[in-house]
Amino acid sequence: MVSIAVFAIISLAGFGFFAWNILKIRSNIRLGRDLDRSDRRSERWKTMALVALGQKKMFTRPIPALLHLAIYAAFVITQIELIEIVVDGLSGEHRTFREALGGFYTFMVSFIEILSFLALIATFIFLARRNLLKLPRFNMKEMKGWPKMDANLILFMEIILVSCIFTMNGADEVLYNRGLSHATDLGDGSLGLSVSSYLGPLLFDGMSDGTLHTLERIGWWGHIAMVFSFLNYLPYSKHLHILFAFPNTYYSNLEAKGRFTNMESVTTEVKLMMDPTADPYAAPAEGAAEPQRFGAKDANDLTWKNLMDSYSCTECGRCTSSCPANITGKLLSPRKIMMDTRDRIEEIGNNVRKHGKDYDDGKSLLGDFITEEEIWACTSCNACVQECPVNIDPLAIIVDLRRYLVMEESKMPTELAGMLTNIENNGAPWQFSPADRLNWKDEA
């Protein structure tokens, strides 16, 4: 009864704290501007199935994709075993489903063990890629300090988790062979698990019964402790994408890449200018919404989808490694844009909860986190959008930050100012009269 009570308290605390953190993140995302992404539902479900569940875009780089698939599949399938562990913990039983499922139970747990073993191999390779091979995209400036520690910490947690699984199953395998497992009515002979039936005797056969019982309990409690630790670490980690990849891909921008959005307020003004019967000095209609800021200066000027993108970022660096501006040595890193946006909306959210929604800390996303040099280095090529494995759109944030600079601050590079002046005066980027556009044919 003591162990059941302890397990129940740990479970309530673990799930409760996780839910509290997720609600905080949800409230942060809701600080963003409204955006309607309720259309084309069948296409959205298909996108989510292919990109989030099917890992489609990961396979543009096959080797890391296969390694990631091993960890991803292990994570998804092992939730079945986790259900049994929760039932065992609340009932005081052991391997509750074994008797009812019979041979299928052995197959299922064996399959989980194979996936766990592959995930363990993949974890060591990922650690080597980050820390021994030191791939350039994992060692850029924005990845120093906490981001690097975060990536390594989650891999170490994975190693501990899998080690607990094999300690639990391996010790139980040896105990079961001796007829001493506290799981009853499981039949005769070995448990027959694919990995532990070999690994258990190899590692634990020479140990005493008492030591094996202790190891089996350490593995069991260690497993569930790591699960709850991992669960409550997610909201503070880039690995939140494990959960957010699904809604984020569902709400993807389904329009053709390169198609920019128009601001409703600007569109309305242009229509008024084009309408000879409109009164430009007429007062706004009663109940009309307040005019929004042109573009975005701070994170809460962005849409809720931009903010969800920032929480879904895997920090894999595929966007930055394919960015032509970054490749040529410019300051822009699309990954950093997403990381900065997430850091800033976290800051704003904490300020709102502590001081109220009207509190101003004197900082903003543009200037304090992201510099003008970064956003003007962008070529708007959409390479970052194309490469992202969870359909994040850094370009949308960059464009809104540019809009603010141009339309609110009248700030832009000199080269652009000249081009825009030519467009205004001549209807084209070039500095000559529209009447002279066809002069080239007379010289042919």
Secondary structure, DSSP 8 states (H G I E B T S, - for coil): -HHHHHHHHHHHHHHHHHHHHHHHHHHHHTTSB-----S-HHHHHHHIIIIIIS-GGGGGSHHHHHHHHHHHHHHHHHHHHHHHHHHHHHHT-SSTTHHHHTHHHHHHHHHHHHHHHHHHHHHHHHHHHHHTS--GGGSSGGGTTHHHHHHHHHHHHHHHHHHHHHHHHHHHHHHHHTT--S--S--SS----TTHHHHHHHHHTTS-HHHHHHHHHHHHHHHHHHHHHHHHHGGGSGGGHHHHHHHHHHT---S-TT-----HHHHHHHHHHH-TT--TT----TT------SS-SSGGGSBHHHHHHHHH-----HHHHT-HHHHTT-S--HHHHHHHHHHHHHHHHHHHHHH-TT---S--HHHHTB-HHHHHT-----HHHHH-TT---HHHHHHHHHHIIIIIS----HHHHHHHHHHHHHSSSSSS-GGGTTGGGG--
